[in-house]
Each structure stands twice: as C-alpha cells, then as structure tokens.
Amino acid sequence: MNMQVERYLLLACPECEPNSAAPDDAALIRAQLAQLEPFTFRIEHFTSASALLSALSNPPPHCILISDQITDDLEELIIRLRTFPYPLYPQAVVIIGDPVDPLHVFRLMQLGASDYLLRRDLTPFRLITAIENAVRQRDMEFALADDQRRSRQIDAIASQAHQHYSDGQSPIRAVRFDYNVRTGMVERSTSLYDVTGYTVEESEPTRAWWNALIHPDDRDRILREYDVNLYNTNTRHDLHSVEYRILHRSGQVVYVWSQSMLVRDETGKVVRVVGSVTDISERKRAEQELQIAQERYRLATDAVQAIIYDYDILSGTVQRSHGLAELLGYTEEDIDPSGGWWMTLVHPDDAEWIRLDTARVFNDPSIYQYDREYRVRHKAGYWKYVWDRAVYVRDSKGVPTRIVGSTIDIDTQKRAALAEWDQRQFAEAIARIALTLNSTLDLPRVLEHILDTLSQVVPYDTVNIMLVRDRQARVVGMRGFDDDALMQMGEVLRQLSLPLDQHPDLDTMMRTHEPLIIPQIEKHPDRASLIDAAPLQSYLGMVIAFGDEILGFLNLNSRTPAFFTAEHAARLKVFAAQAALAVHNAIALEHAQELSMIKERQRIARDLHDSVSQLLFSAALLSETLMRVPNHPQFEANLEQLWRLNRGALAEMRNLVVEMRDVDTESFNLVEMLTHLANAAMGHADQLTVTLHVEGSVELPVKVRTTFYRITQEALNNVIKHAHAHQVRIQLGCDHDHAALTVIDDGQGFDPAQISWSSVGLSNIRERSRSIDAQSAITSVIGEGTTVRIEWTRPSAASTKRTK
C-alpha cells in the first residue's frame, strides 16, 4: 500500500450482535477505507460514547467517524466533543447513519458535525471526500484559533511593554530589546543599567555581548533553544519565553525572565526579534524561600507523622494534608472531605466524650483551642493513638467558623508509656503479693494467700494449686468451681492424685520450668478426659519450683478459647517464683517444727532419764531400806530425804509438763516455773536449799520470761554439778521497763581466768542474754561462790522501729 498519506481515525460504533440484522458499521467502514490506495489509516475502534470521550488525547485525531447507533443522544455527544479545550477542540466529526429527519441533521451540523453520510449510499470516494473536507475544515479552524491566540499574546506583550517597561516609569526592572536578524544589531532600552549594571553606552549593540552575560551553566541551553526557535518555520513557536540567569556587573547572579516574539517577512523568514528581559531575582528568591519553607514543613509533618487539617464549619468540608495516608493508610479515594467522616474512625470508647467535649468548646466563646488524645482506626483495622491539637477561628460574635489543627501520631510513645505504667503496676502488685505471701509461714494460710492474690496478676475463670509429695501431685486448693457446671469437676479434682511421670503436661513444665499454654483444651491430645468434658476451653500452667526442687503447680483455666497470652504466661512465671519462695519457707517451717518436736521429745526423754528417773530410783532404794529396817537410828532423816526426793521428782515432772504445754506462750508463768526449778534442784542435792525472792510485777515479754527461765535452769544445773553449794538465792526484780535476774550460790566457786567462756554452761548463758539484748555478768571467787546476773531494759519505740 502506498504510504504517502496517513490518517489517524477514531471509529465509534457498537459491536454487532451475532446473527443480527443490523448493519456492522465497523466492518463497512473498514471495507470502504481498504479500497483507498493513496491513503494509510490508523484506526482505533470504540464501542461506547464514554470510551470515545475518555480516549481523546494530544495529538488529536484527524477525524472521528461516529455511527448513529453509538448513542441515543448524538446532539449531547457532539456538544461534549466541542467542549474539550484547545488543542483537542475543534474536532473533525463525520456521522454515518440512516435517513432521519432533515431538521435533526441540520441541528447536528450546527452543533459542529462536519458531515452526515447515509449508510446506504456510502462509497469509498464519498467516505474519503467527507474525511478530507472535515480535516481541512478542522485545520482552518486550528489556524484561525492559533492566529487569534498569537494576536492576544502580541497584544499582551505590547501592553506589558507600554505599562511596565517605559524608561524611568516602571518599578519593575526590565530591558526592552529589538534584534535585527539581518544586520545583527540590537537596540536596548536605557533600563539596561537597572538589570545588568551596564549603561547602554557601555554595552555593545550585538547579540554576542548579551550572550556573554548569560550564566555559564545556562548559556548552552539558552542559545540552543533560541536557535531552534529562530529557524523553526512553524509559526506556533513565534512567541517564546524562558527563564535563566545572567551575571551582573558587580558579579552577582541575576534571575531574568525573557519574553520575545519573532517577526517574519512575507516569505515566512524571521527578520526581527522583539521582546523584553525582566529582573525576577526578588520573586525567585521569594519562590526559593517558599520552597524551602514548604520542604521544611513537609519534613516536619513527615517527621512527626502528622495530619494538618482545615475544617470549614460553614461549608462542612475539611482539607487534609497527605499525612493522612502515611498515618492511617487511607488514600484519596477512601477519604470523605466531610467533617463527620473522621468521627467514623474514632474508637467507640473515645467517641462519646469527644462529642461532649466538642460541644463544650464549640459553645464557649472564651475557648480558642483544645488538646485531645484518643484512638483512631487504621485502614488495616488496628487502633492507633493520636494527639489532636486545634485552634478555633471565631467571628465577631464568637461563633466558630473554622478549625485549624494537626493530628500527630503518638502510638509508639503512648504504647511504650502504657507498657511502662503496666509494668510498674505489675511490679507494685508483685511487691504487695510478696509481702502478703511471706506474712505467714503457716502452709494452709500461704496457699490461701496464693489463690486470693493470683487474680491481681492473671485473669482466669478457675484455678487450682497442686503440691507434690512422693512424685504425686495433689490438689490442695482451688477457686472458681462454685457453679453447677464445674462443681462436680471440683469434687473430682480434690480427690485426684496425678503421678508426675504419667502426666505429659506436668512433666513438660517440670523439665522446662516454663509456663504451658493450651489455646483449646479439646484439641489438645494429652489433656485428661475430665477437663476435656468440662466447659473450660483454654489452659495456662506453671510449675512452682524452688531451685531444682519441684514443690507444685499452678493451673489456670478460662471458658474462652485462646484466652491466655504470652504476657499472661510471663506474669504467671514471676508470680510462681514468689509463690515458690513462700511455699518453700512454709514447708521448711513444717519440717523444722517436726524436727524441733523430735528434738524436744529426745530432750524430755533425756531429762526423764537424767533427773526424774534417778530421783525415783533413789527414792525407791531409800523406801526399800526404810521398810526393811524400820528401827534404823536415821529413820527420820531418811524419811525426810525420801520426801525431798519425791518432791524433786514431782517438781521435775511439773517442769516438763509445763514446758511441753506453755513454753514460748503468753500463759507462761515465770514465777511458778522458777519455783518448780528451785524444788527440783533441792530434790537433787540433800543439803541444798534454794530460795526465791521476787520484787515488782513480772509483766515481761514472752521471750524475756522464757530466756530468764532457761538461764536460771542452766545456772542451777551448774550449781548441782559443780558448785557443791548449800545455799542458792534466786532474785527477780521487775518494773515496767527493766528486769534483773540474779542467781547467787555459796559453793566452791572458780577462777574465771582458768575457765573459758566457751564452756557449754557459760556460753549458753551468754548467748541467751544476747538473744534478748540483755547484759550478762558472771562473777566467782574460789571458796566464796558464784553470782550470775542478767539485766534487761525494754527498748524504746524509736529503737524498735529502727530495728525493724
């Protein structure tokens, strides 16, 4: 095909239905155009009027062929085509259709259609003639529009030159020039000095002189562009404007804006270039400063992840910055410019108080700004904390007309603060719980405290605590099994004993010392059938371990599947460590008490053997002697000795009974116990007399009474074993804040320099005195006896507080 002429056509006709009797305009037109040898056609086919309108672009097509079947309203389509801006308007339009009302055809031609071809009379010649006529008509309209545009631009330049560039009359610094292309000479106005610093006399009337003033970085670009326009035969380029820099005589850089017009002769050759060069340095600096300010503003808003908004209350519309997309992920298509759209993003828990606060601020003329912190929904569905600060613009009557403000992303900082606050609350709760758990060493009470305080750390529906004995885990306490659905399960748990090596979950926690989370119990293969059948859905457990010692387990359940989180598990682990310490101490106390009871039984047995048994044995021998020799000359003395032995044994027995019952209790009677000690001592020695003198009211603390009793007991034992004394005097003097105990014997005494304080008897007296912060003194002289003195003073309230 001959490629001499190419036409770019837009074809607008609907697709023909299969087996339809209606003509196929697209096929018809393509068949006609295929017969036109001198022409080449580039055709785009559109099946709807809307597709045709959206496809128009620059450069425009040569011609648009429209089938009358494309729309029911051809007049509206022609009007739409004529409303496109230059250069898309005007369009060359040819309509192809069937016979219609001549008035309708006339109306279409008035609106802008170039021709109307009857489909039945269509031939290649008629078609190409209509296209070429339409194209020529369009080109004429283009030329006319271009001439009108150029005329308006020339008038505008002339008007600007007349108004602003007259020498000495314009505040705007501009140079008028007239360049004669044939002679190469340039005439410049006297305002050249204002722009360049050179006078007209100092300048050269040549183009080269001006070109030398152009900034080196701009020179090649400007000269190349100027030459292209100078030798371009297309008159559409006769008006030219460009911005560049020149060098002032002082060396400063001056920004200028050059406007010029090419004047051609009758052959179309450029013979003159006239125009002006305006100093725009001030404006350029202002633009640069504005650009810098805008960039700073953009960086600032980007840095703080902020939305800047301007709410026009009167119109109800809001203008928002691009930060909305970065902050919350919403695009321009998602955003509704109305004021109410934003409230749809606010968290439901925050929306009500924001509405109330907005009404308060809106109706109070004295308030001009507000600060709010709340949550909004991200496009992805999660919530973010923001800080909203705005200023109200009010009219003369105090009525708000605008709200200008910013919404800043504070989600990271807020959540960090909340996490810190939550951790602080948790730490304080753990500290309180630790004090509570360690406030007693009674194991049942410790277990009650654990169950009572656990809910402060981790929420749950039910909980039970197990203790381990002999590799068996038994439930020793529980909470939450009170309703009918769980009561039977609670009863079973109370009787349950789980071998540790047969229960995988407990074994896992024992080995790892880590919490165990089961999101859905019914889907967990290792859960007992009892728990699977219960309404409890999720589980959280933790071992109670003190070092490597496994003490028990904490088992929490919830009715909600997947209720427990990693945060819950971490908190339970911390709580379990505190619980383990309390349980360990309570169990250790139980063991210590059991050991103490064993030692006390052993001591009582030893005392029975060493004292009571010997006294009773001696009394039995003496009784047997009296029975066999009733007329013994020492009968009365022996009878008195028998009485003393029986009284001593009785006193010893009473001491043992009282010690087993009342020692270390408020009911411990010190005077009564000292009396029993005196009688028991006299039962052990035939010639020993022990007297007790008490002064004042004996209202002493239990520990002081017990210590005084033990020291007296130790002193009398030393007298019986070592002193060989005849008289022992026990003195006890008491008042409200002071007590003194003195044990004096007339025995053989000893040399303190020869007796070490580390001896058992003296060491016991010294240690017992220190235990109640009492002063002890032991004095002894050989042949004159020994004195043991203990003095105790009640501590003051201040010293007691410091001690605690």
C-alpha positions in Angstrom: 0.0 0.0 0.0 1.2 3.5 -0.8 2.3 5.2 2.4 2.2 8.8 1.0 -0.7 9.9 3.2 -1.7 8.6 6.7 -4.8 9.5 8.5 -5.4 8.8 12.2 -9.1 8.0 12.7 -11.3 7.3 15.7 -14.2 4.9 14.9 -17.1 5.0 17.3 -19.7 2.2 16.6 -21.1 -0.6 18.8 -20.2 -4.2 18.3 -22.7 -6.0 16.1 -24.6 -8.9 17.8 -24.1 -12.3 16.2 -26.8 -13.2 13.6 -28.1 -9.6 13.9 -29.9 -7.9 11.0 -28.4 -4.6 12.0 -25.5 -3.4 9.8 -22.0 -3.7 11.1 -20.6 -0.1 10.7 -17.1 -1.1 11.7 -16.8 -3.7 9.0 -18.5 -1.5 6.4 -16.2 1.4 7.0 -13.0 -0.7 7.1 -14.0 -2.3 3.8 -14.5 1.1 2.2 -11.2 2.5 3.5 -9.3 -0.5 2.3 -10.1 0.5 -1.3 -8.4 3.9 -0.9 -4.9 3.2 -2.3 -3.2 6.6 -1.8 -4.1 6.6 2.0 -3.0 4.7 5.1 -5.3 4.6 8.0 -4.5 4.1 11.7 -7.9 3.3 13.3 -8.9 3.0 16.9 -12.3 1.4 17.5 -14.6 2.3 20.5 -17.8 0.6 21.2 -19.3 3.3 23.5 -19.5 7.1 23.7 -17.9 7.2 27.1 -14.9 5.2 25.9 -14.5 7.6 23.0 -14.5 10.7 25.2 -12.0 9.2 27.7 -9.6 8.2 24.8 -9.2 11.7 23.4 -5.6 13.0 23.9 -3.0 15.1 22.4 -2.2 14.9 19.5 -5.9 14.8 18.4 -7.1 12.5 15.6 -7.5 13.7 12.1 -11.2 12.7 12.1 -13.8 11.0 14.2 -16.3 8.7 12.5 -19.4 8.2 14.6 -22.2 5.7 13.9 -25.7 6.9 14.8 -26.1 3.6 16.8 -23.4 4.6 19.3 -25.8 6.6 21.5 -29.4 7.7 21.6 -28.4 11.3 22.0 -26.0 12.3 19.2 -26.5 16.0 20.0 -25.2 15.6 23.5 -22.1 13.7 22.2 -21.3 16.4 19.6 -21.6 19.1 22.4 -19.3 17.1 24.6 -16.7 16.9 21.8 -16.9 20.6 21.2 -16.3 21.5 24.9 -12.8 20.0 25.0 -10.1 22.6 25.5 -7.6 23.6 22.7 -5.9 21.8 21.0 -8.4 18.9 21.3 -11.1 21.3 20.2 -12.2 21.7 17.4 -12.7 18.1 16.2 -13.4 16.8 12.7 -16.6 14.8 13.0 -18.4 12.7 10.4 -21.6 10.9 11.2 -22.8 7.8 9.4 -26.4 6.8 9.7 -29.8 6.0 8.1 -32.3 8.6 6.7 -33.5 10.8 9.5 -35.4 14.0 9.9 -33.6 16.7 7.9 -34.0 19.1 10.8 -32.2 16.7 13.1 -29.3 16.5 10.6 -29.3 20.3 10.3 -29.1 20.5 14.1 -26.1 18.2 14.3 -24.3 20.3 11.6 -25.0 23.4 13.6 -23.5 21.8 16.8 -20.3 21.0 15.0 -20.6 17.9 12.8 -18.6 18.3 9.6 -20.8 15.9 7.5 -23.6 13.3 7.7 -23.3 10.3 5.4 -26.1 8.0 4.6 -25.1 4.4 5.3 -26.9 3.1 2.2 -25.1 5.5 -0.2 -21.7 5.0 1.3 -18.8 4.6 -1.2 -15.1 4.9 -0.7 -15.0 8.1 -2.7 -17.8 9.7 -0.6 -16.2 8.5 2.6 -12.7 9.9 1.8 -14.2 13.1 0.5 -16.1 13.6 3.7 -13.0 12.8 5.8 -10.7 15.2 3.8 -13.3 18.0 3.9 -13.6 17.6 7.6 -9.9 17.6 8.1 -9.4 20.8 6.0 -12.2 22.4 7.9 -10.6 21.5 11.2 -7.2 22.7 10.1 -8.7 26.1 9.1 -10.3 26.3 12.5 -7.0 25.4 14.1 -5.2 28.1 12.1 -7.8 30.7 13.0 -7.6 29.8 16.6 -3.8 29.9 16.5 -3.9 33.3 14.9 -6.3 34.6 17.5 -4.1 33.2 20.2 -0.9 34.8 18.8 -2.7 38.1 18.4 -3.7 38.0 22.0 -0.2 37.2 23.1 1.3 40.1 21.0 -1.3 42.4 22.4 -0.3 41.3 26.0 3.4 41.9 25.4 2.7 45.3 23.9 0.5 46.1 26.8 3.2 45.0 29.3 5.8 47.0 27.5 3.6 50.0 27.5 2.6 49.8 31.1 5.7 48.5 32.9 8.8 48.9 30.7 8.8 52.6 29.9 12.2 54.1 30.9 12.1 55.7 34.3 8.4 55.0 34.9 8.2 51.4 36.0 9.1 49.9 39.4 9.8 46.6 37.6 13.3 46.4 36.2 13.1 45.3 32.6 15.1 45.8 29.4 13.3 46.2 26.1 15.2 45.0 23.1 14.8 44.9 19.3 17.2 42.5 17.4 17.6 42.9 13.7 18.4 39.5 12.4 19.7 40.7 9.0 22.1 43.3 10.4 22.9 41.6 13.7 22.4 44.8 15.6 20.5 45.1 18.9 18.8 48.1 20.3 18.3 48.1 24.1 16.4 50.5 26.4 18.1 52.6 29.0 16.8 50.3 31.7 19.7 48.0 30.8 21.6 49.6 33.7 18.9 48.6 36.2 19.1 45.0 35.3 22.8 44.5 34.4 24.7 47.4 35.9 25.9 48.4 32.4 24.7 51.6 30.6 23.6 51.5 27.0 26.8 53.4 26.1 29.0 50.7 27.8 27.2 47.8 26.1 27.9 46.5 22.6 24.8 46.5 20.3 25.3 42.9 19.4 23.8 39.6 20.3 27.2 38.2 21.3 27.6 40.8 24.0 24.4 39.8 25.7 25.2 36.1 25.3 28.4 36.7 27.3 26.4 37.9 30.2 24.4 34.6 30.4 25.5 32.4 33.3 27.8 29.7 32.1 25.6 26.9 33.5 22.6 28.3 31.5 24.4 29.6 28.3 24.4 26.4 26.2 20.8 25.6 26.9 19.5 29.1 26.2 21.5 29.6 22.9 20.5 26.1 21.7 16.8 26.8 22.4 17.0 30.3 20.9 18.5 29.0 17.6 15.8 26.2 17.4 13.0 28.8 17.6 14.8 31.3 15.3 15.0 28.8 12.4 11.7 27.0 13.0 9.3 27.6 10.2 6.3 26.7 12.4 4.6 29.9 13.4 3.3 28.4 16.6 6.8 28.9 18.1 6.9 32.6 17.3 6.1 33.5 20.9 8.9 32.5 23.2 9.6 32.8 26.9 12.4 31.4 29.0 13.9 31.9 32.5 17.7 31.9 33.1 20.5 33.7 34.9 22.8 36.5 33.9 25.9 37.9 35.6 25.5 41.5 36.9 28.4 43.9 36.5 29.1 43.5 40.3 29.4 39.8 39.9 26.1 38.9 41.5 23.8 36.4 39.8 20.5 37.9 38.5 17.5 35.8 37.6 15.7 37.1 34.5 12.6 36.2 32.5 12.8 36.8 28.8 9.7 37.2 26.5 10.2 37.5 22.8 8.3 37.5 19.5 9.6 36.5 16.1 8.6 38.9 13.3 8.6 37.3 9.8 8.6 38.7 6.3 6.2 37.8 3.5 8.2 34.6 2.9 8.0 33.4 6.5 11.6 34.2 7.3 12.4 35.7 10.7 13.8 39.2 10.3 13.4 40.7 13.8 13.1 39.5 17.4 11.5 42.0 19.8 10.8 41.5 23.5 11.9 42.2 27.0 14.1 40.8 29.7 12.7 41.3 33.3 14.7 41.0 36.5 12.8 38.4 38.6 15.5 37.9 41.3 13.3 39.1 44.1 10.5 36.8 43.0 12.9 33.9 42.5 14.3 34.4 46.0 10.8 34.5 47.4 10.0 31.3 45.5 13.1 29.6 46.8 12.4 30.7 50.3 8.8 29.5 49.9 10.1 26.2 48.5 12.5 25.8 51.4 9.7 26.6 53.9 7.4 24.1 52.2 10.1 21.5 52.2 10.7 22.2 55.9 7.0 22.0 56.5 6.9 18.7 54.6 9.8 17.3 56.5 8.4 18.5 59.8 5.0 16.9 59.1 6.7 13.7 57.8 8.9 13.5 60.9 6.1 13.7 63.3 3.7 11.6 61.2 1.1 14.4 61.3 -2.1 15.3 59.5 -2.7 19.1 59.0 -6.3 19.9 58.6 -8.5 22.9 57.9 -12.2 22.4 58.7 -14.6 25.0 57.2 -17.5 24.7 59.6 -19.8 26.8 57.3 -19.4 24.5 54.3 -18.8 21.4 56.4 -15.7 20.4 54.4 -12.2 19.5 55.5 -8.9 19.9 53.7 -6.3 17.4 55.0 -2.6 17.0 54.2 -1.0 14.0 52.6 0.0 12.8 56.1 -3.4 11.0 56.4 -2.2 8.3 54.0 1.1 7.8 55.9 -0.5 7.9 59.3 -3.6 5.8 58.8 -3.2 4.2 55.3 -6.2 5.9 53.7 -5.9 7.0 50.0 -7.6 9.9 48.3 -10.3 7.6 47.1 -11.0 6.5 50.7 -11.3 10.0 52.2 -14.6 11.8 52.6 -14.0 15.6 52.8 -16.9 16.0 55.2 -16.4 16.8 58.9 -18.3 13.7 60.1 -16.1 11.2 58.2 -13.3 11.5 60.8 -15.6 10.6 63.7 -16.3 7.2 62.0 -12.6 6.4 62.5 -12.6 7.2 66.3 -12.6 4.4 68.8 -16.1 3.8 70.2 -14.8 4.2 73.8 -13.5 7.6 72.9 -16.2 8.9 70.5 -18.8 9.9 73.2 -16.5 12.0 75.4 -15.0 13.7 72.2 -18.5 14.7 71.1 -19.3 16.1 74.5 -16.0 18.0 74.7 -16.5 19.3 71.2 -19.9 20.7 72.1 -18.5 22.3 75.2 -15.6 24.0 73.3 -17.9 25.0 70.4 -20.4 26.8 72.7 -17.8 28.6 74.9 -16.6 31.8 73.1 -13.7 32.0 75.6 -12.1 28.8 74.3 -9.9 29.1 71.3 -8.0 25.8 71.3 -8.1 22.3 72.6 -5.8 19.3 73.0 -7.1 15.7 72.8 -5.5 12.3 73.0 -7.6 9.4 71.6 -7.5 6.3 69.3 -8.4 6.1 65.6 -8.7 3.1 63.3 -6.0 2.4 60.8 -7.2 1.2 57.3 -5.6 -2.2 58.2 -8.1 -2.5 61.1 -6.0 -1.8 64.2 -6.1 1.2 66.5 -3.5 4.0 66.8 -3.1 6.6 69.5 -3.1 10.2 68.2 -2.7 13.6 69.7 -5.1 16.2 68.3 -4.4 20.0 68.8 -6.5 22.6 67.1 -7.4 26.3 67.1 -10.9 27.7 66.7 -11.4 30.7 64.4 -14.4 32.6 65.6 -16.3 35.5 64.0 -17.0 38.8 65.7 -19.9 37.2 67.6 -17.7 34.4 68.9 -19.3 31.8 66.6 -16.7 29.3 65.3 -16.2 29.4 61.5 -13.1 27.3 61.1 -11.0 24.8 63.0 -7.3 24.6 62.0 -5.1 21.9 63.6 -2.9 18.9 63.5 -3.2 15.3 64.4 0.1 13.7 65.4 0.9 10.0 65.6 1.9 9.2 69.2 1.1 5.5 69.1 4.6 4.3 69.7 5.2 6.7 72.6 1.8 6.1 74.1 2.0 2.3 74.0 5.5 2.5 75.5 4.2 4.7 78.3 1.2 2.3 78.8 3.6 -0.7 78.8 5.8 1.1 81.3 2.8 2.0 83.5 1.5 -1.5 83.2 4.9 -3.0 84.2 5.1 -0.5 87.1 1.7 -1.6 88.3 2.7 -5.2 87.9 5.9 -4.7 89.9 4.0 -2.9 92.6 1.4 -5.7 92.6 4.1 -8.4 92.8 5.7 -6.5 95.7 2.4 -6.4 97.6 1.8 -10.0 96.8 5.3 -10.9 98.0 4.6 -9.2 101.4 1.3 -11.0 101.7 2.6 -14.4 100.8 5.5 -14.0 103.2 3.4 -12.6 106.0 2.9 -16.1 107.4 4.8 -19.4 107.5 1.6 -21.4 108.0 1.3 -23.5 104.9 -2.5 -23.6 104.6 -2.6 -19.8 105.0 0.1 -19.4 102.4 -1.9 -21.5 99.9 -5.0 -19.3 100.6 -3.0 -16.2 100.0 -1.7 -17.6 96.7 -5.2 -18.3 95.5 -6.5 -14.9 96.8 -3.8 -12.8 95.1 -3.3 -14.6 91.8 -6.3 -12.8 90.2 -4.4 -9.5 90.6 -1.7 -10.8 88.2 -3.5 -13.0 85.7 -7.3 -13.1 84.9 -8.9 -16.6 84.9 -12.2 -18.4 85.4 -10.9 -21.3 87.5 -7.6 -22.0 89.3 -6.2 -24.9 91.3 -2.9 -25.3 93.1 -1.2 -28.7 93.4 1.6 -29.7 95.8 4.0 -32.6 95.0 4.6 -35.3 97.6 6.3 -38.6 96.8 6.2 -37.9 93.0 2.4 -37.4 93.2 0.6 -34.1 92.5 -2.5 -33.5 94.6 -4.9 -30.5 94.5 -4.7 -28.6 97.8 -6.7 -25.5 96.9 -9.0 -24.1 94.2 -11.1 -21.2 93.2 -14.0 -20.8 90.6 -15.6 -24.2 90.9 -18.7 -23.0 92.6 -21.3 -23.1 89.7 -23.2 -26.2 88.8 -21.3 -26.8 85.6 -17.9 -27.1 87.5 -18.9 -28.2 91.0 -18.6 -31.9 90.1 -15.3 -31.4 88.4 -14.1 -29.6 91.6 -15.0 -32.5 93.7 -13.1 -34.9 91.5 -10.1 -32.7 91.5 -10.0 -32.6 95.3 -9.6 -36.4 95.2 -7.3 -36.5 92.3 -3.7 -37.7 92.6 -1.6 -37.5 89.5 1.7 -39.5 89.1 4.1 -37.0 87.6 5.7 -39.4 85.2 2.3 -40.3 83.7 1.1 -36.8 83.0 2.8 -35.2 80.0 1.8 -31.6 80.7 3.2 -31.6 84.2 6.3 -33.4 83.1 6.9 -30.8 80.4 6.6 -27.9 83.0 8.9 -29.8 85.4 11.6 -30.2 82.8 11.5 -26.7 81.2 10.5 -24.6 84.3 8.4 -22.6 81.7 4.7 -21.8 81.5 2.5 -24.0 79.4 -0.3 -22.5 77.2 -3.0 -24.7 75.7 -5.3 -22.5 73.5 -8.0 -25.1 73.0 -8.2 -27.9 75.5 -10.5 -30.1 73.5 -7.9 -30.2 70.7 -5.0 -31.0 73.0 -4.2 -34.7 72.8 -2.7 -35.0 76.3 -5.5 -33.5 78.3 -7.4 -35.7 80.8 -10.9 -36.6 79.7 -12.3 -34.9 82.9 -11.1 -31.5 81.7 -12.0 -32.2 78.1 -15.6 -32.7 79.1 -15.8 -29.5 81.2 -16.8 -26.1 79.8 -13.3 -24.8 80.2 -11.7 -24.0 76.9 -8.1 -22.9 77.4 -5.3 -23.6 80.0 -2.3 -21.9 81.4 0.0 -23.7 83.8 3.3 -23.1 85.6 5.5 -25.2 87.9 6.1 -24.0 91.5 9.9 -24.7 91.8 12.4 -23.5 94.4 15.7 -24.0 92.5 15.7 -27.7 91.3 13.1 -28.6 93.9 9.6 -29.2 92.4 7.0 -28.0 95.0 3.8 -28.0 93.0 1.9 -26.5 90.1 -0.5 -23.6 89.3 -3.3 -24.5 86.9 -5.5 -21.7 85.4 -8.4 -22.2 83.0 -10.7 -19.9 81.0 -14.1 -20.5 79.3 -12.8 -18.6 76.3 -10.7 -20.4 73.7 -7.2 -19.0 73.2 -7.7 -16.6 76.1 -4.2 -16.7 77.7 -1.4 -14.8 76.0 2.4 -14.8 76.2 2.1 -11.7 78.5 -0.1 -13.7 80.9 2.4 -16.5 80.9 5.3 -14.2 81.7 3.4 -12.7 84.6 2.4 -16.1 85.9 6.1 -17.1 85.9 7.0 -14.1 88.0 4.2 -14.8 90.4 5.1 -18.5 90.6 8.6 -17.6 91.7 7.2 -15.6 94.7 4.7 -18.4 95.5 7.6 -20.9 95.4 9.5 -18.9 98.0 6.5 -18.7 100.3 5.6 -22.4 99.9 9.2 -23.4 100.4 9.5 -21.4 103.6 6.2 -22.7 104.9 7.2 -26.3 104.2 10.7 -25.7 105.7 9.0 -24.4 108.8 6.8 -27.5 109.0 10.0 -29.6 108.7 11.7 -27.5 111.3 8.8 -27.8 113.6 8.7 -31.6 113.1 12.5 -31.7 113.8 12.0 -29.5 116.8 9.3 -31.8 118.2 11.6 -34.7 117.7 14.5 -32.9 119.5 12.1 -31.8 122.3 11.0 -35.4 122.7 14.6 -36.5 122.9 15.4 -33.8 125.4 12.4 -34.7 127.6 13.4 -38.4 127.4 16.9 -37.4 128.4 15.7 -35.2 131.2 13.4 -38.0 132.5 16.3 -40.4 132.4 18.9 -38.0 134.0 16.7 -36.3 136.6 13.3 -37.9 137.3 14.4 -41.4 136.8 17.4 -41.0 139.1 15.3 -39.3 141.7 12.7 -42.0 141.6 15.3 -44.7 141.6 17.0 -43.1 144.7 13.5 -42.8 146.3 12.8 -46.4 145.6 16.0 -47.6 147.2 15.5 -45.4 150.3 11.9 -46.7 150.6 13.1 -50.3 150.5 15.7 -49.6 153.2 13.1 -47.9 155.5 10.8 -50.9 155.0 13.5 -53.4 155.9 15.0 -51.5 158.9 12.0 -49.7 160.5 14.0 -49.1 163.7 17.0 -47.6 161.9 18.5 -44.7 164.0 18.4 -42.4 161.0 14.8 -43.3 160.2 13.5 -39.7 160.5 16.4 -38.3 158.5 15.9 -40.9 155.8 12.2 -40.2 155.8 12.9 -36.5 155.2 15.3 -37.5 152.4 12.6 -39.6 150.8 10.2 -36.7 151.0 12.8 -34.4 149.4 13.4 -36.9 146.6 9.7 -37.3 145.8 9.2 -33.5 145.9 12.2 -33.1 143.5 10.8 -35.7 141.1 7.4 -34.1 141.3 8.9 -30.7 140.5 10.8 -32.1 137.6 7.7 -33.7 136.2 5.8 -30.5 136.6 8.5 -28.6 134.8 8.5 -31.0 131.9 4.7 -30.9 131.6 4.6 -27.1 131.7 7.4 -26.8 129.2 5.6 -29.1 126.8 2.4 -27.1 127.2 3.2 -23.4 127.9 6.8 -22.6 126.9 7.0 -19.6 124.5 3.4 -18.7 125.1 1.6 -15.8 126.8 0.4 -18.2 129.6 4.0 -19.0 130.6 4.2 -18.1 134.3 7.8 -17.3 135.2 7.5 -17.2 139.0 5.7 -20.6 139.0 8.3 -22.1 136.8 11.2 -20.7 138.9 9.6 -22.2 141.9 9.5 -25.6 140.2 13.1 -25.2 139.3 14.0 -24.5 142.9 12.1 -27.6 144.2 13.7 -29.8 141.6 17.2 -28.6 142.4 16.6 -29.3 146.1 15.4 -32.8 145.2 18.8 -33.4 143.5 21.0 -32.4 146.4 20.4 -33.4 150.1 22.0 -30.3 151.7 20.9 -27.7 149.2 18.4 -25.0 150.0 17.1 -22.8 147.2 15.1 -19.7 147.9 13.3 -17.4 145.5 12.7 -13.7 146.1 10.5 -11.7 143.6 10.1 -7.9 143.7 7.6 -6.0 141.4 5.1 -7.1 138.9 6.5 -9.6 136.4 4.9 -8.3 133.2 7.7 -9.2 130.7 7.6 -10.2 127.1 7.3 -13.9 126.5 10.8 -14.2 125.0 12.3 -12.4 128.1 10.4 -14.7 130.5 11.5 -17.8 128.6 15.1 -16.6 128.5 15.2 -15.8 132.2 13.8 -19.3 132.9 16.4 -21.0 130.7 19.3 -19.1 132.3 18.1 -19.9 135.8 17.8 -23.6 134.7 21.4 -23.5 133.4 22.7 -21.8 136.5 21.1 -24.3 138.9 22.4 -27.2 136.8 25.9 -25.8 137.1 25.4 -25.5 140.9 24.2 -29.1 141.3 27.0 -30.5 139.1 30.0 -28.4 140.1 29.5 -25.9 143.0 28.7 -28.3 146.0 26.8 -25.4 147.4 24.4 -25.4 150.4 22.5 -22.2 149.7 21.2 -20.7 146.4 19.4 -17.4 146.3 17.3 -16.5 143.2 16.3 -12.9 143.0 14.0 -11.4 140.4 13.3 -7.7 140.3 10.9 -6.1 137.8 9.3 -2.8 136.9 7.7 -1.6 133.6 10.9 -1.1 131.6 13.5 -3.0 133.5 14.2 -6.5 134.9 17.1 -8.1 136.7 17.7 -11.8 137.4 20.4 -12.8 139.9 21.4 -16.4 140.9 23.8 -16.5 143.9 25.4 -19.7 145.4 27.8 -20.3 148.3 29.6 -23.1 146.5 33.3 -23.6 146.0 33.5 -21.0 143.1 36.1 -21.0 140.3 38.8 -18.8 138.9 37.3 -17.0 135.8 40.8 -16.8 134.3 41.0 -20.6 134.3 37.5 -21.2 132.9 36.9 -20.4 129.2 33.8 -18.5 128.3 33.4 -21.1 125.5 32.5 -23.7 128.1 29.0 -25.0 127.4 27.2 -23.7 130.5 28.7 -20.2 130.4 28.4 -20.0 126.6 24.6 -20.8 126.8 24.0 -18.1 129.4 25.9 -15.5 127.3 24.1 -16.5 124.0 20.7 -16.4 125.7 21.3 -13.0 127.1 22.3 -11.6 123.7 19.2 -13.0 122.2 17.1 -10.5 124.2 19.7 -7.7 124.1 20.4 -8.1 127.9 23.6 -7.5 129.8 25.1 -10.6 131.5 27.8 -10.7 134.2 29.2 -13.8 136.0 31.5 -13.3 139.0 33.1 -16.0 141.0 35.7 -16.3 143.8 37.2 -19.7 144.8 35.8 -20.7 148.2 33.2 -18.0 148.2 30.7 -19.0 145.5 29.4 -17.6 142.2 27.0 -14.9 141.1 25.1 -14.8 137.8 23.4 -11.5 137.0 21.2 -10.7 133.9 19.8 -7.2 133.3 17.3 -6.4 130.6 15.9 -3.0 129.6 12.8 -2.6 127.4 13.8 -0.9 124.1 12.3 2.5 123.2 9.7 2.9 120.3 12.3 4.6 118.1 14.9 2.0 118.5 12.3 -0.7 118.0 11.3 0.9 114.7 14.9 1.2 113.6 15.5 -2.4 114.4 12.5 -3.5 112.3 
